[in-house]
Amino acid sequence: MEITWQIFEEIGLKGAALLMPVFEREKGKKGRLSIQTNPANYRNAPAITQQAVHFDTLAPNIQVKAPVTQAGIKAIEEATYHGVNINATVCFTVSQSLAVAEAVERGLKRREKEGKPVDGMSPVCTIMVGRMDDWLKVVAKKEGIAVMPGYLDWAGVAVMKKAYGIYQERGHRTRLLAAAYRHHLHWSEFIGGDIVLTIPYEWQLLFNKSDIEVKERMQNPVPAEIVDTLYAHFEEFRKAYDEDGLSVAEFDNYGATVRTLRGFITSYHDLQAFIRDFMLPNPDK
């Protein structure tokens, strides 16, 4: 386990070094590298906080990922208080994104009260828009729900735009980040917003080659017919779209959260197994 994390940190440090010229040129607005805390600790706030604080010491352009679970919200506040630039992840709903923003504000205000600097901090909250779409498609198949073709591809966009509007109204210092791309709406519908887009390379190539007009669309609401249809047919969409759709205590059991945590934890254990097999190769082969 220790060697796994040492390798993980070394990879992160190399990535951070590659991005450092961009970080310096853009004065911290770009060029940050996100590094993931142990997903298996999703119920352990002190463990998430401790690892986040450690990762923050690795390089000045490190952004630390913490899951938006019940324990994760506690860790996000505490890590922010310690000066960590948080990237809240495993987040799919308006209520989760608001809980993150409020936790960050509490952490920042605690720092300010003690005279600690906050100017260089750049907290973000990721909404995994594509995984929100994925989850509703799973629900539609399980429950036999039929809606107009393409409507389910707007679920994550609707959640992001709803959260963004509230963030703007309340003046939260956390910025939203769109992740888990599945189609061009996860880029084109967010153009013009004060958000972060971590577009994977293969998607960036597709967008660059497309003839989709590059114009501001963030301010355009999702068509009411689409939102109303999703809201009427999917309880899971209502939980995601409503400001109070989930309580913090319910974050851990939301379907998209469970699916994503299972995948992240499996990948972590797969990495450990890979390193174990390298260290102790099978002598029978």
C-alpha positions in Angstrom: 0.0 0.0 0.0 2.8 2.4 0.9 4.6 1.8 -2.4 1.3 2.3 -4.3 0.9 5.7 -2.8 4.6 6.6 -3.4 4.2 5.8 -7.1 0.9 7.7 -7.2 2.6 10.8 -5.7 5.6 10.5 -8.1 3.2 10.5 -11.0 1.4 13.5 -9.6 4.6 15.4 -9.1 5.7 14.8 -12.7 2.3 16.0 -13.9 2.5 19.1 -11.7 6.0 19.9 -13.0 4.8 19.7 -16.6 2.0 22.1 -15.8 4.0 24.5 -13.7 4.9 26.9 -16.6 1.2 27.3 -17.4 0.4 27.8 -13.7 3.0 30.5 -13.4 2.1 32.2 -16.6 -1.6 32.3 -15.8 -1.1 33.3 -12.1 -2.8 30.2 -10.8 -5.9 30.4 -13.0 -4.7 27.4 -15.1 -2.1 24.8 -14.8 -3.3 23.0 -11.7 -3.1 19.2 -11.3 -5.8 17.4 -9.4 -4.7 14.4 -7.3 -7.2 12.0 -5.8 -7.4 11.1 -2.1 -8.0 7.5 -1.3 -11.6 6.7 -2.5 -11.8 3.9 0.1 -11.8 6.5 2.8 -15.1 8.0 1.7 -16.6 7.5 5.1 -13.5 8.7 7.1 -13.3 12.5 7.3 -10.0 12.6 9.3 -8.3 10.3 6.9 -9.5 12.3 3.9 -8.3 15.6 5.6 -4.9 14.2 6.6 -4.2 12.9 3.1 -5.4 16.2 1.5 -3.2 18.3 3.7 -0.2 16.0 2.8 -0.9 16.2 -0.9 -1.1 20.0 -0.7 2.6 20.0 0.3 3.8 18.3 -2.9 3.6 21.2 -5.2 2.1 24.7 -5.3 -0.2 23.9 -8.2 -1.8 20.8 -6.6 -5.6 20.6 -6.4 -6.8 17.9 -4.1 -9.8 15.7 -4.9 -12.2 14.8 -2.1 -15.5 13.0 -2.5 -18.8 14.7 -1.8 -20.0 12.2 0.8 -21.2 13.0 4.3 -17.6 12.6 5.6 -16.2 14.3 2.6 -18.1 17.5 3.3 -16.5 17.6 6.8 -13.1 17.0 5.2 -13.6 19.7 2.6 -14.2 22.3 5.2 -11.3 21.2 7.4 -8.9 20.8 4.4 -9.9 24.3 3.1 -9.2 25.7 6.6 -5.7 24.2 6.4 -5.1 26.0 3.0 -5.8 23.1 0.7 -7.2 23.9 -2.8 -10.0 21.4 -2.9 -11.5 19.8 -6.0 -14.7 18.2 -4.8 -15.5 15.1 -6.8 -18.1 12.3 -6.9 -20.7 15.1 -7.2 -23.8 14.9 -9.4 -26.5 17.0 -7.8 -27.4 20.6 -7.0 -27.6 19.8 -3.3 -24.1 18.3 -3.2 -22.6 21.2 -5.0 -24.2 23.7 -2.6 -23.0 21.7 0.4 -19.5 21.9 -1.1 -19.7 25.7 -1.6 -21.0 26.2 2.0 -18.3 23.9 3.4 -15.6 25.8 1.5 -17.0 29.2 2.7 -16.9 27.9 6.3 -13.2 26.9 5.9 -12.2 30.2 4.2 -14.0 32.3 6.9 -12.1 30.4 9.6 -8.9 31.2 7.9 -9.8 34.8 7.4 -10.8 35.1 11.1 -7.3 33.9 12.1 -5.6 36.2 9.6 -4.5 33.4 7.3 -4.2 34.1 3.5 -6.9 33.0 1.1 -5.9 35.1 -2.0 -4.1 32.2 -3.7 -6.8 29.7 -3.1 -8.8 28.3 -5.9 -11.4 25.8 -4.7 -13.6 24.0 -7.3 -16.5 21.7 -7.2 -16.8 19.1 -10.0 -20.2 18.1 -11.2 -19.8 14.8 -13.1 -22.4 15.7 -15.7 -21.9 12.7 -17.9 -22.2 10.3 -15.0 -25.5 12.0 -14.1 -26.7 11.2 -17.7 -25.4 7.6 -17.3 -27.3 7.1 -14.1 -30.6 8.2 -15.4 -30.1 5.9 -18.4 -29.6 3.0 -16.0 -32.7 4.0 -14.1 -34.7 4.3 -17.3 -33.7 0.7 -18.3 -34.3 -0.7 -14.9 -37.7 0.9 -14.5 -38.9 0.7 -18.1 -39.2 4.5 -18.5 -39.4 5.8 -22.1 -38.8 9.4 -22.9 -38.1 11.3 -26.1 -34.7 10.4 -27.7 -31.9 12.7 -26.5 -33.8 14.0 -23.4 -31.6 12.0 -21.0 -28.5 13.7 -22.5 -29.6 16.9 -20.9 -29.8 15.7 -17.3 -26.3 16.7 -16.3 -26.5 20.0 -18.2 -29.7 20.9 -16.4 -28.1 20.1 -13.0 -25.0 22.2 -13.8 -26.9 25.2 -15.0 -29.2 25.1 -12.0 -26.2 25.0 -9.6 -24.4 27.7 -11.6 -27.3 30.1 -11.3 -27.4 29.6 -7.5 -23.6 30.0 -7.2 -23.8 33.3 -9.1 -26.7 34.6 -7.0 -25.0 33.7 -3.7 -21.5 34.8 -4.7 -19.8 31.5 -3.7 -16.0 31.6 -4.0 -15.9 28.0 -5.2 -16.0 27.6 -9.0 -17.9 24.8 -10.7 -16.1 22.3 -12.9 -17.7 20.1 -15.6 -16.4 16.5 -15.9 -17.2 13.1 -17.4 -17.8 14.1 -21.0 -20.2 12.0 -23.0 -21.3 14.4 -25.9 -20.8 17.9 -27.1 -23.5 19.4 -24.9 -21.1 18.9 -22.0 -18.9 21.6 -23.7 -21.1 23.6 -26.0 -23.9 24.3 -23.4 -21.3 25.7 -20.9 -19.5 28.2 -23.2 -19.5 31.6 -21.6 -19.8 30.4 -18.0 -17.3 31.2 -15.3 -16.5 27.6 -14.8 -13.7 25.1 -15.3 -13.7 22.7 -18.2 -11.2 19.8 -17.9 -11.8 18.5 -21.4 -10.1 15.1 -22.1 -7.7 15.2 -25.1 -9.8 13.0 -27.4 -12.9 15.1 -26.8 -10.9 18.3 -27.4 -9.9 17.0 -30.8 -13.5 16.2 -31.7 -14.7 19.6 -30.6 -11.9 21.3 -32.5 -12.8 19.5 -35.7 -16.6 20.0 -35.3 -18.6 22.7 -37.1 -20.5 23.5 -33.8 -20.7 27.3 -33.5 -18.6 28.6 -30.6 -20.9 31.0 -28.9 -22.2 31.7 -25.3 -24.9 29.3 -24.2 -24.4 29.1 -20.5 -27.1 31.7 -19.9 -29.6 29.7 -22.1 -32.0 27.6 -20.0 -32.5 23.9 -20.8 -35.7 23.7 -22.7 -38.6 23.6 -20.2 -40.2 20.6 -21.9 -37.0 18.5 -21.3 -36.7 19.5 -17.7 -40.4 19.0 -17.0 -40.3 15.5 -18.6 -37.3 14.4 -16.6 -38.7 15.9 -13.5 -42.1 14.1 -13.9 -40.6 10.6 -14.8 -37.5 10.3 -12.7 -37.3 10.6 -8.9 -33.5 10.4 -9.2 -33.6 13.5 -11.4 -35.7 15.4 -8.8 -33.2 14.4 -6.2 -30.4 15.8 -8.4 -32.2 19.0 -9.6 -33.9 20.3 -6.5 -31.9 22.5 -4.2 -32.9 20.4 -1.3 -33.2 17.1 -3.2 -30.8 15.3 -0.9 -29.7 15.9 2.6 -26.0 15.6 3.4 -26.8 12.3 5.2 -28.2 11.0 1.9 -25.2 11.8 -0.3 -23.5 8.4 0.2 -26.5 6.4 -1.0 -27.4 8.3 -4.1 -27.2 5.9 -7.1 -24.7 7.8 -9.1 -22.5 8.2 -6.0 -22.5 4.5 -5.2 -21.8 3.6 -8.9 -18.8 6.0 -9.1 -17.4 5.1 -5.7 -17.5 1.4 -6.5 -15.6 2.1 -9.7 -13.0 4.4 -8.1 -12.4 1.9 -5.2 -12.1 -1.0 -7.6 -9.6 0.9 -9.7 -7.6 1.7 -6.6 -7.5 -2.0 -5.6 -6.6 -3.0 -9.1 -3.6 -0.6 -9.0 -2.5 -2.2 -5.7 -2.8 -5.7 -7.3 -0.8 -4.6 -10.3 2.0 -3.3 -8.1 1.9 -6.4 -5.9 2.2 -8.7 -8.9 5.2 -6.6 -10.1 6.9 -6.9 -6.7 6.0 -10.6 -6.3 5.6 -12.1 -9.8 3.9 -15.5 -10.0 6.7 -18.1 -10.0 4.5 -20.6 -11.6 4.4 -18.7 -14.9 
